[in-house]
Amino acid sequence: MDLRRWVVPRREWLRALGYLASSIVSGFGYMFVFVVTLFVLLTSFVGFGVLGLPAVMGLVRRLMRRDRVKWGRYLGTPINEAYRPVEGSLVTRAGTILADPATRRDLGWIGAHLSVGLAMSIVGIGLLLGALNSLTLPFYWWALPANEPADSFFPITSWPRALAMVPIGLAYLALALVLVPKLANWHARLAKLLLSPAKGAQLSARVAELTATRAAALEAHGNELRRIERDLHDGTQNRIVAVVMQLGIAERALRRDPENALPMVLRAQDAATDALAELRGVVRSIYPPILTERGLDGAAAALVARCPIPCTLEESLVPRAPAAVESAAYFVIAEALTNVAKHSGASQASVRLDSSDVGMLITVLDDGHGGAVESAGSGLAGIRRRVEAFDGSFSLVSPSGGPTTLTVELPCGS
């Protein structure tokens, strides 16, 4: 009999053990969340829980999103989510959450995790603890009070009984070596089975996501065109009109009094220089030339160096991306650092560029007072729109008191 197919390598076994241990810890957290969620859902039907439902389910979805990543990494395949967008008033958002099949999947998994899933984890960890206890009993049973002997399969009151625990401990250990990886795998597969949306739901969610992304891209494009038009109309055009007017004045002066016309020509020249500088600024806002000259890492280093507060840049090997993606990444970093300098009250910040499975990962961290929120017209909302236009992901964690972490992932596919 080949035992190698039953026993996994040590690193995989330890990974499975860690997975089961973390599942026990998360199980107690889910127990509290399940009770609160069930209470809110029940009271929602009589109108009292509607106000708290979006907040509670938002917490549930954040926990699920974190655990989906954990389970997906363990299985080697992602566990997708298909939540419907939650928008509008509290009543509308509560209705959307209640009607969302993903809500039922989440609650169903919490119930399964608190019963079958938690039992799997406890059995796996219990086998290992039983093995450790049985194998170490011969070393300490004699130190216990005579009226309170160690008790396993039978009270340990003599050396023969203590030594008899050794083969029992070895049996526990053998079972743990075999069952711990299998239990962890069964647990993760159960999560994938209960949480993964049906193929039709995944397709519908993806279509809705792409529709929203396309709308965001069109809106971002329209906003960018309006900004360029406004900058050209209000800035550059006015300066060029001033140049034309001053040249007209200089022309009349040349006809009447040539000797006094030189200062007017010089003023016209200064105005033309200012107009050229304004035009260059508009061009740089469309696509910064520094991206072409130094790449994203060099451009990010320049932004960090110009930040009003102390800022550091950490970067790993990030391959060159399409020009549009690098431009979006540049403006994300620029806007994020501007927000940090203006609103966070931070004493230091950091920017990290890294590669991910999807493409490029940007993380901006500051030690400010936190409490950053998205609002219509804010820089954070602008960052989200720019990222969603590329089908990327945006995450903001900013608890009151800080720190604030902004994470953006941009796909780099062509």
Buried (B, 14 or more C-beta within 10 A) or exposed (E): EEEEEEEBEEEEBEBBBEBBBBBBEBBEEBBEBBEBBBBBBEBBEEEEBBBBBBEBBEEBBEBBEEBBEBBBBBBEEBBBBBBBEBEEEEEEBBBBBBEBEBBEBBBEBBBBBBEEBBBBBBBBBBBBEBBBBBBEBBEEBBEBEEEEBBEBEEEBBEEEBBEBBBEBBEBBBBBBBBBBBBBBBBBBEBBBEBBBBEEEBBEBBEEEBEEEBEEBBEEBEEEBEEEBEEBBEEBBBEBBEBBEEBBEBBEEBBEEEEEEBEEBBEBBBEBBEBBBEBBEEBEEBEBBEBBEEBBBBEBBBBBBEEBEBEBEBEBEEBEEBBEEBBBBBBBBBBBBBBBBBEBBBBEBBBBBBBBBEBBBBBBBBBBBBBEBEBEEEBBBBBBBBBBBBBBBBBEBEBEEEBBBBBBBBBBBEE
